[in-house]
Amino acid sequence: MSSVDIDSVAGQMLAAYRTGKTLPPLTSTYTGLTVDQAYAIQQRQAISRMSAGAGIVGFKIGLTSAAMQQQFGVDQPDYGHLFTDMIYAADSPIPTRAFLQPRAEPEIALVLARALPGPGLSVADILNASAYALPAIEIIDSRITDWRIGLEDTIADNASSGGLVLGGAPTAIAGRDLSLLGCVFRRNGRIQHTGAGAEVMGSPLHAATWLANTLTARGVELAAGHIILTGSLTAAVPVQPGDSITATLDQLGTITALFD
């Protein structure tokens, strides 16, 4: 197994947006890169971003649906940090130049009213702690050339996160079966994909439970006010300047992201 200098790799990842240059797959450069090493690389970057002034507003769950796992050739979910500088306003132009290889995907976001200390959290705990749900569009991005990612690559790349756009009308989730919630995903008015909450590990609540327990096992606690992006309901679509991306989610409403 190749030795991995966690700080060096984290520095290279952080530099990618400054230089505009992607990196070859870490899993090719560092044979035998482990999941724990990849999360350590992610965490080093999170510390650097916070030192530079960014705050953590929550976490995202990636690769939760069969469609996304097939699209990227992986077989399990991962997570990444959400930072204050990743949030974009709905219906306001998003600078495509801020990303390297952007794609968009529709998601259900949960916002927590209470902290979720573990271990052994259940779906009931997620329900009780959630204040409301919002429709969301996540902008995923990769600092790995041509999206040639394995699981460890995307973990080290903060779960291929780029940005997020949140809907403005909160919806209580008590009494709602999020697994049955339908989604229509459009680019420039044309339907690209359809999906449902069941695509996300059976239910977005199952995904959020996985996240909470996984974070707890790594010594991290979800806090009151944190956003949880529960995973894409469909495959992702590439975006370019001039695109209008719209997600319509049953019971939660419609959200649009505009790119320039």
C-alpha atoms as one frame of an Amber mdcrd trajectory, in Angstrom:
protein
   0.000   0.000   0.000   1.323   3.448  -0.887   1.953   5.784   2.038  -0.398
   8.756   2.157   0.604  12.175   3.464  -2.820  13.327   4.647  -1.854  16.997
   4.926  -0.197  17.041   1.498  -3.153  15.454  -0.273  -5.602  17.742   1.529
  -3.532  20.702   0.389  -3.615  19.522  -3.211  -7.386  19.146  -3.030  -7.800
  22.622  -1.577  -5.586  24.079  -4.297  -7.706  22.659  -7.129 -10.236  25.491
  -7.075  -7.494  28.127  -6.920  -5.606  26.685  -9.869  -8.600  25.410 -11.853
  -6.793  22.101 -12.290  -8.261  18.736 -11.370  -6.292  15.856  -9.876  -5.886
  12.301 -11.173  -7.836   9.736  -9.125  -6.337   9.416  -5.663  -7.092   5.704
  -5.782  -4.688   5.421  -8.725  -1.998   7.593  -7.191  -2.216   5.970  -3.739
  -2.829   2.261  -4.208  -4.775   0.908  -1.274  -6.105   4.262  -0.062  -8.560
   3.413   2.716 -11.912   4.895   3.651 -10.481   6.097   6.980  -7.599   7.832
   5.199 -10.038   9.437   2.758 -12.167  10.795   5.612  -8.998  12.091   7.281
  -8.184  13.997   4.071 -11.718  15.392   4.047 -11.461  16.430   7.689  -8.130
  18.232   7.144  -9.776  20.302   4.426 -12.759  21.054   6.671 -10.412  22.360
   9.368  -8.632  24.556   6.820 -11.897  25.963   5.488 -13.132  26.747   8.994
  -9.821  28.411   9.818 -10.397  30.602   6.753 -13.798  31.679   8.078 -16.319
  29.154   6.738 -18.848  27.675   9.142 -20.423  24.212   9.057 -24.169  24.369
   8.383 -24.746  20.628   8.149 -23.802  17.512   6.234 -24.654  15.825   2.958
 -25.142  12.165   2.265 -23.825  11.043  -1.084 -24.346   7.983  -3.258 -27.538
   6.906  -1.522 -29.527   5.860  -4.593 -28.958   2.980  -6.984 -28.952   5.522
  -9.835 -26.088   7.507  -8.328 -24.123   4.416  -7.305 -24.420   3.044 -10.829
 -23.538   6.428 -12.345 -20.277   6.566 -10.381 -19.488   2.875  -9.953 -19.630
   2.648  -6.159 -21.605   0.433  -3.820 -22.139   2.372  -0.564 -22.995   5.882
   0.647 -20.648   8.489   2.044 -20.924  11.897   3.682 -19.436  15.372   3.365
 -19.539  18.726   5.144 -21.807  21.609   4.148 -20.269  25.057   4.628 -21.724
  28.549   4.803 -20.059  29.534   1.533 -21.783  26.691  -0.335 -25.334  28.075
  -0.052 -26.780  29.860  -3.102 -30.087  31.698  -3.351 -32.908  30.197  -5.400
 -33.710  31.994  -8.669 -30.482  34.034  -8.526 -27.669  33.361 -11.005 -25.063
  30.870  -9.789 -21.597  31.406 -11.297 -20.721  28.213 -13.130 -17.092  29.369
 -13.179 -16.983  28.802  -9.418 -16.983  25.055 -10.090 -14.796  22.660 -12.036
 -17.162  19.969 -13.358 -20.610  20.865 -11.987 -23.644  18.640 -12.038 -27.009
  19.093 -10.336 -29.297  16.720  -8.507 -32.657  16.980  -6.698 -32.810  16.282
  -2.983 -34.915  16.469   0.158 -33.266  18.595   2.835 -34.068  18.138   6.513
 -33.446  20.922   9.018 -32.948  19.869  12.641 -34.710  21.478  15.582 -32.624
  19.539  18.107 -29.231  17.913  18.302 -28.867  14.210  17.546 -26.484  12.670
  20.057 -25.890   8.970  19.544 -25.197   6.165  19.452 -27.976   3.877  18.262
 -30.191   6.509  16.668 -33.388   5.390  14.928 -35.760   6.781  12.313 -38.005
   7.870  15.191 -35.126   9.944  16.581 -34.674  11.645  13.205 -38.395  12.393
  12.992 -38.490  13.835  16.497 -35.430  15.999  15.922 -36.417  17.376  12.503
 -38.049  20.793  12.355 -39.084  20.581   8.705 -38.159  19.535   5.174 -37.296
  21.650   2.132 -36.885  20.889  -1.567 -33.258  21.283  -2.555 -30.906  21.178
  -5.506 -27.372  20.104  -4.754 -24.567  21.165  -7.055 -22.068  18.353  -7.015
 -18.570  18.899  -8.314 -15.405  16.857  -8.593 -11.798  17.825  -8.205 -10.947
  14.442  -9.730 -10.348  14.584 -13.486 -13.346  13.549 -15.613 -15.254  12.313
 -12.561 -13.169   9.114 -12.569 -13.973   8.491  -8.935 -13.990   5.543  -6.622
 -15.519   5.635  -3.157 -12.314   6.850  -1.510 -11.871   9.568  -4.156 -15.264
  11.100  -3.528 -14.908  10.859   0.258 -11.597  12.722   0.137 -13.308  15.275
  -2.134 -15.877  16.083   0.580 -18.371  13.695  -1.024 -18.067  15.603  -4.327
 -19.908  18.569  -2.849 -20.041  21.945  -4.529 -23.062  23.959  -3.451 -26.726
  23.821  -2.567 -29.914  25.735  -3.203 -32.739  25.440  -0.686 -36.455  26.029
  -1.131 -38.080  28.726   0.949 -41.273  27.055   2.163 -40.711  24.716   5.133
 -42.944  21.639   5.353 -43.491  19.617   8.509 -42.745  15.945   7.932 -44.853
  14.443  10.716 -47.421  12.127   9.164 -45.767  12.198   5.732 -44.230   9.150
   4.093 -41.157  10.613   2.420 -40.480   7.330   0.630 -43.608   7.942  -1.506
 -42.727  11.530  -2.365 -42.317  11.916  -6.126 -39.840  14.097  -7.994 -39.669
  15.544 -11.513 -36.264  16.931 -12.484 -36.014  19.359 -15.417 -33.229  21.108
 -17.269 -34.297  24.105 -19.347 -37.919  23.027 -19.057 -37.395  19.471 -20.310
 -37.803  16.472 -18.035 -34.467  14.755 -17.472 -35.370  12.265 -14.759 -38.140
  11.276 -12.398 -37.703   9.679  -9.016 -39.142   9.102  -5.562 -38.040   9.215
  -1.958 -37.757   5.437  -1.911 -34.740   5.762  -4.220 -32.749   7.088  -1.259
 -31.923   3.994   0.823 -35.638   3.193   0.934 -36.451   6.567   2.484 -34.652
   9.879   3.108 -35.213   9.171   6.804 -33.185   5.966   6.515 -30.391   7.948
   4.872 -30.475  10.582   7.624 -30.353   7.845  10.258 -27.319   6.304   8.543
 -25.637   9.717   8.539 -26.341  10.452  12.197 -25.014   7.090  13.341 -21.988
   7.236  11.043 -21.066  10.709  12.285 -21.548   9.646  15.899 -19.164   6.735
  15.356 -16.580   9.293  14.162 -17.105  11.573  17.153 -19.298  14.150  15.382
 -22.774  15.210  16.522 -25.465  16.729  14.338 -26.575  19.987  15.966 -29.784
  21.976  16.148 -30.146  24.032  12.969 -28.015  21.692  10.896 -29.113  20.908
   7.356 -29.068  17.306   6.171 -29.041  16.755   2.421 -30.443  13.243   2.275
 -29.238  12.170  -1.177 -30.239  12.481  -4.798 -33.634  11.224  -5.899 -32.387
  10.747  -9.478 -29.182  10.589 -11.473 -27.287  13.881 -11.698 -27.263  16.093
 -14.800 -24.334  18.249 -16.000 -24.864  22.010 -15.972 -23.398  24.852 -17.987
 -23.877  28.618 -18.216 -27.433  29.523 -19.174 -29.017  26.399 -17.731 -32.154
  26.484 -15.607 -32.499  23.442 -13.341 -35.834  22.767 -11.666 -36.862  20.134
  -9.140 -40.535  19.614  -8.346 -41.112  17.506  -5.249 -44.572  16.308  -4.243
 -45.794  18.016  -1.066 -42.601  20.091  -0.742 -42.845  22.371  -3.745 -40.628
  23.483  -6.626 -37.141  24.966  -6.596 -35.093  26.378  -9.468 -31.358  26.951
  -9.790 -30.116  29.319 -12.496 -26.552  29.130 -13.813 -24.551  31.836 -15.562
